[in-house]
Structure formats: structure tokens, C-alpha cells
Amino acid sequence: MAKVALITGGMGGIGTSICKALADAGYTVVTTYSKPGKEVEWLASGKEAGYSFHAYQCDVTDFDECVALAGRITADVGPVDVLVNNAGITRDASFKKLDKVNWDAVIKTNLDSVFNVTKQFVDGMTERGWGRVINISSINGQKGQFGQTNYSAAKAGMHGFTMALAQEVARKGVTVNTISPGYIATDMVMAVPEDVRNKIIAGIPVNRLGKPEEIAALVAYMASDLAGFMTGANVAINGGQHTC
Ligand code: NDP
């Protein structure tokens, strides 16, 4: 039977490519969305392209919704073997202007969600002796970014989580890794004003934004059997931007 992969926020720019790459690699693909309505068109366009994805509504900031999600996926599709914690938001403001609402929203969506969702599935992975947890972080969790104390803190926190959990589950056949993408051509980045975006591109040695498929290919590798020796890693994929 095909292994099951769950991608949170899989209807976004990077998430859609991850769903396709894992389906192409033979996984049964399940995703979540928080805003109802968008799933109808997304599922239909996936079907047109030959994919049959499963989709569930779940706000990943809400622990109880994640408990319910796990019950539904396990009953409908089967136990989850690969979890990609991909859901994320930005709410940028200089620290002087950053308020508690936007601090909390970003920490809850990017970091608390990793606890909320991983908690539902990792015990099953260790019991079955195989699993993959892949956390989509960001270059800005590695180097910081003006206007993103909230996002940089959450994304750096994801990797702390990765390193610790990787040690706890390594002997049970489960790997836990972080991917830290640089700037990728998705709505999140295309929403940045053009002049700012051009400055961003000028600072990328390969002189272009990354493509979602380039992140998805790395996810597919990390999800594979061949990646069993990679755990606790934080893999940068950013067009050559320096990170320390
Ligand atoms: P998108 O905005 O396209 O996708 C984000 C996804 O997260 C959406 O599908 C959204 O679903 C989901 N999401 C947001 N809040 C919640 C919530 N509370 N519960 C459930 N799902 C939620 O972003 P990208 O595809 O660009 O980004 C994907 C990941 O990659 C993010 O974690 C981002 O931080 C990271 N990243 C992106 C980079 C880029 O350049 N684009 C660079 C580095 C990292 P819905 O709309 O239904 O809420």
C-alpha cells in the first residue's frame, strides 16, 4: 500500500508543488487548508492534471482541530508516514511597530503548529518503525531579517525543534529535518513591492527567485528511503545567499 504524506498548507505556492512531487513519488497525498472555499478549485485543477489529493479543513494553530484532523485522516486514508509542516504566514513590521497580535499570529502559525501537528503523528511513526518529519523554515530563520522579528524567531525555533526531536526518534527509523528556502516565486514573495523584490533578487547570487518545484524536489528526497541517514539537518536552498 502507498505511504501517506500530509502537507499542511498544501494549497499554497510551495505546498502545491510539494503535493505534486510527493504524489509523483508514489505517496497518497493529504493536505490541509484553513480558509474554506479554495479547496474546490484546487482539488479540481489537481484532478485535471491527473492528481487525486485528499484535503481537510484544519486551523493548525488550534490543537484540538489537529487532534480531530488526525482522527479523520487515519480513518479515511490511513496512518501518516510523512509529515511536511509547511503552513506559514508573515506579518511584517519593524519591532518598534510590531504589536502583540501580529507577534502571536506568526508564532502560532509557524511554530506552535509544528508542535500541534507533529504531536498527532510522530508516535505512530515510531511505533511502525519508519517516518519522516520535514519542517519548512526560511533563510530568515538563519540570518534574521529587518521587519521580521516574529517570523525569524518562529522559523529559527522550528530548527531547534527539529534538532531535538531528531535525537529522540532517530533509533526508531524516523528522521526529522528542516528546509530553509530563500526567496521563492510564490504569492508570499510576489506580494512584496516590485522595487523591494528587485533589490532582493539583486542580492541573490544566481540572480533569480527560486521555483517552488526546487523546494519540492528536496522534500521528495528527504521523504525517500535513501535519505535515512539525514536527520537533524537544516538544508539551505537559497540561490547562494550567505547564511552563517
Ligand atoms: P502561501 O501563502 O502560498 O502558503 C501558505 C499556506 O499556509 C497556505 O496554503 C495557507 O492556507 C496555509 N496556512 C496559513 N495559516 C494557516 C493556518 N492557521 N492553518 C492551516 N493552514 C494555514 O506561502 P508559500 O507557499 O510561499 O510558503 C510555504 C511555506 O514556505 C511557509 O511556511 C513559508 O513561511 C515558507 N517559506 C516561503 C518562502 C517564499 O519565498 N515563498 C521562503 C521561505 C520560506 P490557507 O490560505 O487556507 O490559510
py3Dmol code that shows the C-alpha trace and the ligand (Angstrom):
import py3Dmol

protein = """\
ATOM      1  CA  MET A   1       0.000   0.000   0.000  1.00  0.00           C
ATOM      2  CA  ALA A   2       1.214   3.517  -0.779  1.00  0.00           C
ATOM      3  CA  LYS A   3       2.699   5.524   2.063  1.00  0.00           C
ATOM      4  CA  VAL A   4       0.648   8.530   3.195  1.00  0.00           C
ATOM      5  CA  ALA A   5       2.097  12.062   3.162  1.00  0.00           C
ATOM      6  CA  LEU A   6       0.431  15.003   4.919  1.00  0.00           C
ATOM      7  CA  ILE A   7       1.396  18.513   3.859  1.00  0.00           C
ATOM      8  CA  THR A   8      -0.008  21.339   5.960  1.00  0.00           C
ATOM      9  CA  GLY A   9      -0.964  24.419   3.972  1.00  0.00           C
ATOM     10  CA  GLY A  10      -0.510  22.374   0.827  1.00  0.00           C
ATOM     11  CA  MET A  11      -2.689  24.600  -1.367  1.00  0.00           C
ATOM     12  CA  GLY A  12      -0.201  27.487  -1.325  1.00  0.00           C
ATOM     13  CA  GLY A  13       2.631  28.220  -3.730  1.00  0.00           C
ATOM     14  CA  ILE A  14       5.268  25.889  -2.306  1.00  0.00           C
ATOM     15  CA  GLY A  15       2.737  23.448  -0.833  1.00  0.00           C
ATOM     16  CA  THR A  16       1.092  22.690  -4.177  1.00  0.00           C
ATOM     17  CA  SER A  17       4.452  21.756  -5.687  1.00  0.00           C
ATOM     18  CA  ILE A  18       5.237  19.560  -2.674  1.00  0.00           C
ATOM     19  CA  CYS A  19       1.885  17.774  -3.048  1.00  0.00           C
ATOM     20  CA  LYS A  20       2.607  17.086  -6.726  1.00  0.00           C
ATOM     21  CA  ALA A  21       6.197  15.942  -6.117  1.00  0.00           C
ATOM     22  CA  LEU A  22       5.152  13.504  -3.380  1.00  0.00           C
ATOM     23  CA  ALA A  23       2.244  12.193  -5.466  1.00  0.00           C
ATOM     24  CA  ASP A  24       4.688  11.719  -8.377  1.00  0.00           C
ATOM     25  CA  ALA A  25       6.921   9.768  -5.965  1.00  0.00           C
ATOM     26  CA  GLY A  26       4.034   7.395  -5.230  1.00  0.00           C
ATOM     27  CA  TYR A  27       2.653   8.737  -1.939  1.00  0.00           C
ATOM     28  CA  THR A  28      -1.032   9.133  -1.173  1.00  0.00           C
ATOM     29  CA  VAL A  29      -1.163  12.885  -0.582  1.00  0.00           C
ATOM     30  CA  VAL A  30      -3.289  14.631   2.039  1.00  0.00           C
ATOM     31  CA  THR A  31      -3.300  18.351   2.666  1.00  0.00           C
ATOM     32  CA  THR A  32      -4.952  20.940   4.876  1.00  0.00           C
ATOM     33  CA  TYR A  33      -6.415  24.361   4.279  1.00  0.00           C
ATOM     34  CA  SER A  34      -7.698  26.864   6.805  1.00  0.00           C
ATOM     35  CA  LYS A  35      -9.863  29.069   4.590  1.00  0.00           C
ATOM     36  CA  PRO A  36     -12.817  27.078   3.220  1.00  0.00           C
ATOM     37  CA  GLY A  37     -13.768  27.590  -0.417  1.00  0.00           C
ATOM     38  CA  LYS A  38     -10.375  27.431  -2.071  1.00  0.00           C
ATOM     39  CA  GLU A  39     -10.223  23.619  -1.867  1.00  0.00           C
ATOM     40  CA  VAL A  40     -12.897  23.099  -4.539  1.00  0.00           C
ATOM     41  CA  GLU A  41     -10.933  24.774  -7.329  1.00  0.00           C
ATOM     42  CA  TRP A  42      -7.586  23.430  -6.075  1.00  0.00           C
ATOM     43  CA  LEU A  43      -8.809  19.830  -5.992  1.00  0.00           C
ATOM     44  CA  ALA A  44     -10.434  20.250  -9.423  1.00  0.00           C
ATOM     45  CA  SER A  45      -7.282  21.619 -11.028  1.00  0.00           C
ATOM     46  CA  GLY A  46      -5.271  18.824  -9.409  1.00  0.00           C
ATOM     47  CA  LYS A  47      -7.701  16.304 -10.880  1.00  0.00           C
ATOM     48  CA  GLU A  48      -7.368  17.892 -14.319  1.00  0.00           C
ATOM     49  CA  ALA A  49      -3.616  17.391 -14.058  1.00  0.00           C
ATOM     50  CA  GLY A  50      -4.134  13.745 -13.056  1.00  0.00           C
ATOM     51  CA  TYR A  51      -3.756  14.050  -9.266  1.00  0.00           C
ATOM     52  CA  SER A  52      -6.276  12.840  -6.712  1.00  0.00           C
ATOM     53  CA  PHE A  53      -5.425  14.624  -3.486  1.00  0.00           C
ATOM     54  CA  HIS A  54      -7.265  14.440  -0.161  1.00  0.00           C
ATOM     55  CA  ALA A  55      -7.994  17.747   1.604  1.00  0.00           C
ATOM     56  CA  TYR A  56      -9.199  18.567   5.109  1.00  0.00           C
ATOM     57  CA  GLN A  57     -10.013  21.867   6.733  1.00  0.00           C
ATOM     58  CA  CYS A  58      -7.883  22.474   9.801  1.00  0.00           C
ATOM     59  CA  ASP A  59      -6.532  25.547  11.518  1.00  0.00           C
ATOM     60  CA  VAL A  60      -3.085  24.328  12.511  1.00  0.00           C
ATOM     61  CA  THR A  61      -2.882  26.897  15.312  1.00  0.00           C
ATOM     62  CA  ASP A  62      -5.691  25.046  17.111  1.00  0.00           C
ATOM     63  CA  PHE A  63      -4.506  21.913  18.938  1.00  0.00           C
ATOM     64  CA  ASP A  64      -7.975  20.365  19.192  1.00  0.00           C
ATOM     65  CA  GLU A  65      -8.571  20.781  15.457  1.00  0.00           C
ATOM     66  CA  CYS A  66      -5.279  18.952  14.855  1.00  0.00           C
ATOM     67  CA  VAL A  67      -6.416  16.086  17.096  1.00  0.00           C
ATOM     68  CA  ALA A  68      -9.642  15.858  15.082  1.00  0.00           C
ATOM     69  CA  LEU A  69      -7.707  16.078  11.800  1.00  0.00           C
ATOM     70  CA  ALA A  70      -5.522  13.118  12.764  1.00  0.00           C
ATOM     71  CA  GLY A  71      -8.587  11.026  13.582  1.00  0.00           C
ATOM     72  CA  ARG A  72     -10.206  11.808  10.247  1.00  0.00           C
ATOM     73  CA  ILE A  73      -7.082  11.164   8.155  1.00  0.00           C
ATOM     74  CA  THR A  74      -6.330   7.892   9.931  1.00  0.00           C
ATOM     75  CA  ALA A  75      -9.905   6.679   9.445  1.00  0.00           C
ATOM     76  CA  ASP A  76     -10.262   7.805   5.808  1.00  0.00           C
ATOM     77  CA  VAL A  77      -6.787   7.392   4.344  1.00  0.00           C
ATOM     78  CA  GLY A  78      -4.589   5.554   6.860  1.00  0.00           C
ATOM     79  CA  PRO A  79      -1.692   6.390   9.160  1.00  0.00           C
ATOM     80  CA  VAL A  80       0.596   9.248   8.143  1.00  0.00           C
ATOM     81  CA  ASP A  81       4.167   8.248   7.228  1.00  0.00           C
ATOM     82  CA  VAL A  82       5.485  11.596   6.010  1.00  0.00           C
ATOM     83  CA  LEU A  83       4.573  14.927   7.605  1.00  0.00           C
ATOM     84  CA  VAL A  84       5.558  18.195   5.963  1.00  0.00           C
ATOM     85  CA  ASN A  85       4.972  21.161   8.283  1.00  0.00           C
ATOM     86  CA  ASN A  86       4.601  23.799   5.584  1.00  0.00           C
ATOM     87  CA  ALA A  87       1.779  26.134   6.723  1.00  0.00           C
ATOM     88  CA  GLY A  88       3.079  29.612   7.419  1.00  0.00           C
ATOM     89  CA  ILE A  89       2.325  33.308   7.362  1.00  0.00           C
ATOM     90  CA  THR A  90       4.199  36.588   7.582  1.00  0.00           C
ATOM     91  CA  ARG A  91       3.036  39.730   9.389  1.00  0.00           C
ATOM     92  CA  ASP A  92       5.970  42.068   8.870  1.00  0.00           C
ATOM     93  CA  ALA A  93       6.646  45.182  10.925  1.00  0.00           C
ATOM     94  CA  SER A  94       9.720  46.726  12.489  1.00  0.00           C
ATOM     95  CA  PHE A  95       9.979  45.713  16.127  1.00  0.00           C
ATOM     96  CA  LYS A  96       9.010  49.257  17.139  1.00  0.00           C
ATOM     97  CA  LYS A  97       5.689  48.862  15.306  1.00  0.00           C
ATOM     98  CA  LEU A  98       5.121  45.149  15.877  1.00  0.00           C
ATOM     99  CA  ASP A  99       2.115  44.528  18.105  1.00  0.00           C
ATOM    100  CA  LYS A 100       1.197  41.516  20.211  1.00  0.00           C
ATOM    101  CA  VAL A 101      -1.479  40.377  17.755  1.00  0.00           C
ATOM    102  CA  ASN A 102       0.994  40.005  14.896  1.00  0.00           C
ATOM    103  CA  TRP A 103       3.679  38.513  17.143  1.00  0.00           C
ATOM    104  CA  ASP A 104       1.240  35.845  18.356  1.00  0.00           C
ATOM    105  CA  ALA A 105      -0.225  35.132  14.908  1.00  0.00           C
ATOM    106  CA  VAL A 106       3.173  34.406  13.386  1.00  0.00           C
ATOM    107  CA  ILE A 107       4.472  32.335  16.315  1.00  0.00           C
ATOM    108  CA  LYS A 108       1.238  30.335  16.464  1.00  0.00           C
ATOM    109  CA  THR A 109       1.032  29.655  12.729  1.00  0.00           C
ATOM    110  CA  ASN A 110       4.696  28.929  12.018  1.00  0.00           C
ATOM    111  CA  LEU A 111       5.901  27.379  15.288  1.00  0.00           C
ATOM    112  CA  ASP A 112       3.073  26.260  17.598  1.00  0.00           C
ATOM    113  CA  SER A 113       1.578  24.489  14.571  1.00  0.00           C
ATOM    114  CA  VAL A 114       4.675  22.306  14.317  1.00  0.00           C
ATOM    115  CA  PHE A 115       4.010  21.030  17.843  1.00  0.00           C
ATOM    116  CA  ASN A 116       0.248  20.747  17.269  1.00  0.00           C
ATOM    117  CA  VAL A 117       0.533  18.650  14.116  1.00  0.00           C
ATOM    118  CA  THR A 118       3.703  16.633  14.781  1.00  0.00           C
ATOM    119  CA  LYS A 119       2.294  15.589  18.164  1.00  0.00           C
ATOM    120  CA  GLN A 120      -0.543  13.769  16.378  1.00  0.00           C
ATOM    121  CA  PHE A 121       1.624  11.645  14.119  1.00  0.00           C
ATOM    122  CA  VAL A 122       5.124  11.043  15.437  1.00  0.00           C
ATOM    123  CA  ASP A 123       4.210   8.284  17.925  1.00  0.00           C
ATOM    124  CA  GLY A 124       2.571   6.308  15.112  1.00  0.00           C
ATOM    125  CA  MET A 125       5.719   6.703  13.017  1.00  0.00           C
ATOM    126  CA  THR A 126       7.993   5.426  15.809  1.00  0.00           C
ATOM    127  CA  GLU A 127       5.635   2.532  16.572  1.00  0.00           C
ATOM    128  CA  ARG A 128       5.683   1.483  12.907  1.00  0.00           C
ATOM    129  CA  GLY A 129       9.483   1.985  12.729  1.00  0.00           C
ATOM    130  CA  TRP A 130       9.518   4.428   9.814  1.00  0.00           C
ATOM    131  CA  GLY A 131       8.637   8.078   9.353  1.00  0.00           C
ATOM    132  CA  ARG A 132       9.675  11.465   8.052  1.00  0.00           C
ATOM    133  CA  VAL A 133       9.026  14.902   9.541  1.00  0.00           C
ATOM    134  CA  ILE A 134      10.064  17.778   7.277  1.00  0.00           C
ATOM    135  CA  ASN A 135       9.774  21.348   8.543  1.00  0.00           C
ATOM    136  CA  ILE A 136       9.660  24.207   6.047  1.00  0.00           C
ATOM    137  CA  SER A 137      11.539  27.056   7.701  1.00  0.00           C
ATOM    138  CA  SER A 138      13.204  30.035   5.972  1.00  0.00           C
ATOM    139  CA  ILE A 139      16.510  31.694   5.258  1.00  0.00           C
ATOM    140  CA  ASN A 140      15.257  34.440   7.565  1.00  0.00           C
ATOM    141  CA  GLY A 141      15.287  31.967  10.446  1.00  0.00           C
ATOM    142  CA  GLN A 142      19.000  31.520   9.763  1.00  0.00           C
ATOM    143  CA  LYS A 143      20.110  35.107   9.261  1.00  0.00           C
ATOM    144  CA  GLY A 144      17.272  37.302  10.607  1.00  0.00           C
ATOM    145  CA  GLN A 145      15.528  39.960   8.535  1.00  0.00           C
ATOM    146  CA  PHE A 146      14.619  43.584   9.189  1.00  0.00           C
ATOM    147  CA  GLY A 147      10.887  43.747   9.963  1.00  0.00           C
ATOM    148  CA  GLN A 148      10.621  40.048  10.791  1.00  0.00           C
ATOM    149  CA  THR A 149      11.488  39.528  14.451  1.00  0.00           C
ATOM    150  CA  ASN A 150       8.321  37.431  14.727  1.00  0.00           C
ATOM    151  CA  TYR A 151       8.907  35.342  11.581  1.00  0.00           C
ATOM    152  CA  SER A 152      12.678  34.955  12.143  1.00  0.00           C
ATOM    153  CA  ALA A 153      12.087  33.805  15.731  1.00  0.00           C
ATOM    154  CA  ALA A 154       9.431  31.282  14.677  1.00  0.00           C
ATOM    155  CA  LYS A 155      11.466  29.918  11.782  1.00  0.00           C
ATOM    156  CA  ALA A 156      14.648  29.617  13.889  1.00  0.00           C
ATOM    157  CA  GLY A 157      12.549  27.878  16.546  1.00  0.00           C
ATOM    158  CA  MET A 158      11.435  25.289  14.014  1.00  0.00           C
ATOM    159  CA  HIS A 159      15.008  24.190  13.565  1.00  0.00           C
ATOM    160  CA  GLY A 160      15.604  23.931  17.323  1.00  0.00           C
ATOM    161  CA  PHE A 161      12.569  21.642  17.417  1.00  0.00           C
ATOM    162  CA  THR A 162      13.997  19.626  14.504  1.00  0.00           C
ATOM    163  CA  MET A 163      17.387  19.056  16.141  1.00  0.00           C
ATOM    164  CA  ALA A 164      15.871  17.964  19.453  1.00  0.00           C
ATOM    165  CA  LEU A 165      13.141  15.686  18.078  1.00  0.00           C
ATOM    166  CA  ALA A 166      15.582  14.131  15.587  1.00  0.00           C
ATOM    167  CA  GLN A 167      17.627  12.827  18.525  1.00  0.00           C
ATOM    168  CA  GLU A 168      14.573  11.451  20.312  1.00  0.00           C
ATOM    169  CA  VAL A 169      13.270   9.396  17.377  1.00  0.00           C
ATOM    170  CA  ALA A 170      16.427   8.525  15.410  1.00  0.00           C
ATOM    171  CA  ARG A 171      16.643   4.947  16.687  1.00  0.00           C
ATOM    172  CA  LYS A 172      13.031   4.291  15.694  1.00  0.00           C
ATOM    173  CA  GLY A 173      13.528   4.859  11.974  1.00  0.00           C
ATOM    174  CA  VAL A 174      12.099   8.385  11.951  1.00  0.00           C
ATOM    175  CA  THR A 175      14.037  11.336  10.560  1.00  0.00           C
ATOM    176  CA  VAL A 176      13.315  14.996  11.294  1.00  0.00           C
ATOM    177  CA  ASN A 177      14.779  17.712   9.104  1.00  0.00           C
ATOM    178  CA  THR A 178      14.411  21.384   8.299  1.00  0.00           C
ATOM    179  CA  ILE A 179      14.470  23.002   4.874  1.00  0.00           C
ATOM    180  CA  SER A 180      15.326  26.705   4.817  1.00  0.00           C
ATOM    181  CA  PRO A 181      14.294  28.152   1.463  1.00  0.00           C
ATOM    182  CA  GLY A 182      15.494  31.508   0.278  1.00  0.00           C
ATOM    183  CA  TYR A 183      13.155  33.710  -1.744  1.00  0.00           C
ATOM    184  CA  ILE A 184      10.759  31.627  -3.850  1.00  0.00           C
ATOM    185  CA  ALA A 185       8.414  32.944  -6.549  1.00  0.00           C
ATOM    186  CA  THR A 186       5.089  32.464  -4.751  1.00  0.00           C
ATOM    187  CA  ASP A 187       2.271  34.857  -3.807  1.00  0.00           C
ATOM    188  CA  MET A 188       4.021  35.476  -0.468  1.00  0.00           C
ATOM    189  CA  VAL A 189       7.035  36.977  -2.265  1.00  0.00           C
ATOM    190  CA  MET A 190       5.184  38.428  -5.275  1.00  0.00           C
ATOM    191  CA  ALA A 191       3.148  40.499  -2.767  1.00  0.00           C
ATOM    192  CA  VAL A 192       6.336  42.370  -1.874  1.00  0.00           C
ATOM    193  CA  PRO A 193       6.501  45.732  -3.772  1.00  0.00           C
ATOM    194  CA  GLU A 194       8.322  45.341  -7.097  1.00  0.00           C
ATOM    195  CA  ASP A 195      11.194  47.692  -6.215  1.00  0.00           C
ATOM    196  CA  VAL A 196      11.847  45.795  -2.981  1.00  0.00           C
ATOM    197  CA  ARG A 197      11.610  42.484  -4.846  1.00  0.00           C
ATOM    198  CA  ASN A 198      14.142  43.654  -7.422  1.00  0.00           C
ATOM    199  CA  LYS A 199      16.543  44.556  -4.607  1.00  0.00           C
ATOM    200  CA  ILE A 200      16.020  41.079  -3.128  1.00  0.00           C
ATOM    201  CA  ILE A 201      16.823  39.455  -6.488  1.00  0.00           C
ATOM    202  CA  ALA A 202      19.937  41.585  -6.885  1.00  0.00           C
ATOM    203  CA  GLY A 203      21.185  40.126  -3.592  1.00  0.00           C
ATOM    204  CA  ILE A 204      20.780  36.514  -4.750  1.00  0.00           C
ATOM    205  CA  PRO A 205      23.959  35.184  -6.417  1.00  0.00           C
ATOM    206  CA  VAL A 206      22.040  33.134  -9.017  1.00  0.00           C
ATOM    207  CA  ASN A 207      20.132  36.360  -9.831  1.00  0.00           C
ATOM    208  CA  ARG A 208      16.603  34.965  -9.709  1.00  0.00           C
ATOM    209  CA  LEU A 209      13.937  33.817  -7.296  1.00  0.00           C
ATOM    210  CA  GLY A 210      13.726  30.111  -6.548  1.00  0.00           C
ATOM    211  CA  LYS A 211      10.990  27.927  -8.009  1.00  0.00           C
ATOM    212  CA  PRO A 212       8.530  26.019  -5.778  1.00  0.00           C
ATOM    213  CA  GLU A 213       9.444  22.820  -7.644  1.00  0.00           C
ATOM    214  CA  GLU A 214      13.043  23.213  -6.490  1.00  0.00           C
ATOM    215  CA  ILE A 215      11.907  23.069  -2.857  1.00  0.00           C
ATOM    216  CA  ALA A 216       9.523  20.215  -3.609  1.00  0.00           C
ATOM    217  CA  ALA A 217      12.311  18.106  -5.135  1.00  0.00           C
ATOM    218  CA  LEU A 218      14.293  18.420  -1.904  1.00  0.00           C
ATOM    219  CA  VAL A 219      11.221  17.433   0.128  1.00  0.00           C
ATOM    220  CA  ALA A 220      10.792  14.352  -2.068  1.00  0.00           C
ATOM    221  CA  TYR A 221      14.402  13.375  -1.432  1.00  0.00           C
ATOM    222  CA  MET A 222      14.086  13.880   2.337  1.00  0.00           C
ATOM    223  CA  ALA A 223      10.914  11.774   2.304  1.00  0.00           C
ATOM    224  CA  SER A 224      12.614   8.890   0.492  1.00  0.00           C
ATOM    225  CA  ASP A 225      14.208   5.767   1.967  1.00  0.00           C
ATOM    226  CA  LEU A 226      17.524   6.949   0.572  1.00  0.00           C
ATOM    227  CA  ALA A 227      17.521   9.912   2.984  1.00  0.00           C
ATOM    228  CA  GLY A 228      17.545   7.676   6.079  1.00  0.00           C
ATOM    229  CA  PHE A 229      20.997   8.902   7.158  1.00  0.00           C
ATOM    230  CA  MET A 230      19.950  12.565   7.020  1.00  0.00           C
ATOM    231  CA  THR A 231      18.399  13.722  10.273  1.00  0.00           C
ATOM    232  CA  GLY A 232      18.534  16.854  12.417  1.00  0.00           C
ATOM    233  CA  ALA A 233      19.744  18.743   9.345  1.00  0.00           C
ATOM    234  CA  ASN A 234      18.857  22.224   8.202  1.00  0.00           C
ATOM    235  CA  VAL A 235      19.277  22.328   4.445  1.00  0.00           C
ATOM    236  CA  ALA A 236      19.589  25.787   2.901  1.00  0.00           C
ATOM    237  CA  ILE A 237      18.251  26.180  -0.640  1.00  0.00           C
ATOM    238  CA  ASN A 238      18.590  29.837  -1.435  1.00  0.00           C
ATOM    239  CA  GLY A 239      20.448  30.580  -4.665  1.00  0.00           C
ATOM    240  CA  GLY A 240      23.771  31.069  -2.913  1.00  0.00           C
ATOM    241  CA  GLN A 241      22.850  33.687  -0.326  1.00  0.00           C
ATOM    242  CA  HIS A 242      25.315  33.552   2.542  1.00  0.00           C
ATOM    243  CA  THR A 243      23.977  32.319   5.873  1.00  0.00           C
ATOM    244  CA  CYS A 244      26.081  31.662   8.943  1.00  0.00           C
TER     245      CYS A 244
END
"""
ligand_1 = """\
48
NDP
P 1.494 30.551 0.812
O 0.948 31.750 1.491
O 1.277 30.366 -0.646
O 1.004 29.229 1.555
C 0.905 29.166 2.932
C -0.111 28.114 3.275
O -0.252 28.079 4.708
C -1.485 28.411 2.693
O -1.913 27.290 1.951
C -2.374 28.620 3.901
O -3.641 28.031 3.750
C -1.613 27.882 4.986
N -1.952 28.413 6.309
C -1.743 29.654 6.794
N -2.257 29.764 8.025
C -2.801 28.557 8.334
C -3.481 28.027 9.460
N -3.705 28.762 10.561
N -3.899 26.741 9.418
C -3.685 25.982 8.317
N -3.043 26.417 7.217
C -2.616 27.694 7.232
O 3.057 30.537 1.160
P 4.287 29.787 0.487
O 3.857 28.641 -0.320
O 5.138 30.807 -0.115
O 5.042 29.289 1.814
C 5.001 27.957 2.288
C 5.990 27.828 3.442
O 7.302 28.165 2.994
C 5.678 28.796 4.593
O 5.940 28.159 5.817
C 6.671 29.932 4.381
O 6.967 30.583 5.575
C 7.854 29.160 3.824
N 8.772 29.967 3.048
C 8.359 30.628 1.921
C 9.268 31.352 1.188
C 8.886 32.061 -0.067
O 9.745 32.745 -0.608
N 7.670 31.937 -0.556
C 10.664 31.455 1.587
C 10.991 30.730 2.780
C 10.073 30.010 3.460
P -4.987 28.950 3.862
O -4.838 30.018 2.809
O -6.092 28.012 3.634
O -4.939 29.534 5.248
"""
view = py3Dmol.view(width=600, height=400)
view.addModel(protein, "pdb")
view.setStyle({"model": 0}, {"cartoon": {"style": "trace"}})
view.addModel(ligand_1, "xyz")
view.setStyle({"model": 1}, {"stick": {}})
view.zoomTo()
view.show()
